[in-house]
């Protein structure tokens, strides 16, 4: 039996990451080149959040494989201790919701430019993402 955490809104803090929030002022030295965010199945948690915010705000393109966890997910652990045993455990207390509502509940942040890592790449010590960037710029 599982609890539907959506029914217990006070259990977690929903953190909405809005689109185009932040400093909108003109800057003197703004980077105007292409920005790529390399992602893989080991990109998760804060790395996934960074990739999603940059992607959904059109600040850069994600390249590589899908991220290692869902676009919207629970995180930010609060560590507690059991009084009798002294064992510690973590409970996620925040729900992170991505700015693009169409992609809020996808299994991963999907790359804008899919460049899969293959077995041969690993054997030959190749980085297909960096190779793609160098070959295309």
N, C-alpha and C positions, 0 to 999 in steps of 0.2 A: 504494500500500500504506500502511495506517495502523496504528499501534500502538494496541492496546486499553489505554488508560491505567488502566482498572480493574484490570488485572493487575499494575500497577507501583505498588502502594500507597505505597512509599517515595518515589515521585517527588513527591508533593504531601502537604500537611498537610490532613487533613479537619477542617473547623471546623463543629461541630454547634452550632446555635443553639437551645437548649432552650426549651420553653414555660414561662412563669411563673417564670423565673429572675430573681433580683435581690432588691431590697429589698422585703420583705413587711411592714415595720413600718407602723403607723398614722402618717400624717402630719397635721400640724395644718392645713395649707392645701392641700387636694387639689382640683384642678380637677375639677368634676363635670358639665361641659357636654359637648356633642357634639364629637367630634374627627373631622375629615375629612382624609384624606391624598389630595391631588390627584395622579393618575398619568396618564402618557401614554406614547407610544412612545419618548419621550426620557427617561423615567425608567429608569435602568439602573444597574448596579454598586452603589455604596453607597446611592443613592437607592432602588433596588429592594429592597435588604436592609432598609432602614428601613421601607418600606411593608409588606413581608412580615412583619417582626417585630411591628409594630403591629397588622396585620390578624390574624395567626394567634394573637396573645395577647389578642384581643378588646379592644384598647385604643382602637381607632378604626375607622372605615370608609374603605375606599379608594373613590374616586369619579373617574370619567373614563374613560380608555381603558386597555387592558392595557399593562403595562410593556414596556420595550424589550428585555429579555432574560429568559431562563428563570429559574424559581424557584430552582433549584439550579444553580450554575455555577462555573466556575473563575475565579480572580481573584488579586489581590495579586501583582503582577509583581515578579520579581527581575530586575534589569538586569545583563546580562553583556556583556563586550567580547571580540570575536574577537582573538586575539593578533597575527596577521599584518596584518590590514587595519585594525584599530582600530574596526571597525564595532560598534555596540552593538545589542542586541536584548533584548526582554523575554520572560520565560517565566513563566506563571502557576504559582504554587507552592501554592496553597490551593484546596480544593474547599469551597464554601459550601453547606451542606445546610439547607434550611428546616425549621422545627420541626413542621410538619404533614406527616406522611409521605404522606398521600393526594395532596398537591400537590408533592411533591419534584421531580418531573421533568416539570412542565407547561411549556409554551412561554413562559409569562408569569405574573405575578401578575395574576389577573383582578380587575377592580373589583367591589366589593360593589354599587355603584350605577353602572351603565354610563351615561355621559354623553359620547357621541362628539363630537369636534370636527369640524365640517363645513367644506367649502369656503366656504359662505356666512358662517359664523362668522368665518373668517379675513378675507374680503373686507370684512365689516362691523365688523371690530375688536371682536368679541364674545368673551366668555369664558363658555362654557356651564356650566362647572363652578361658577364663582363665582355665576353667575345662578341655578343650581339651589339652591345653599346659601342665597342671599338669599331666594329664592322659598319655600323650605321651612322657614325659621326666622325 
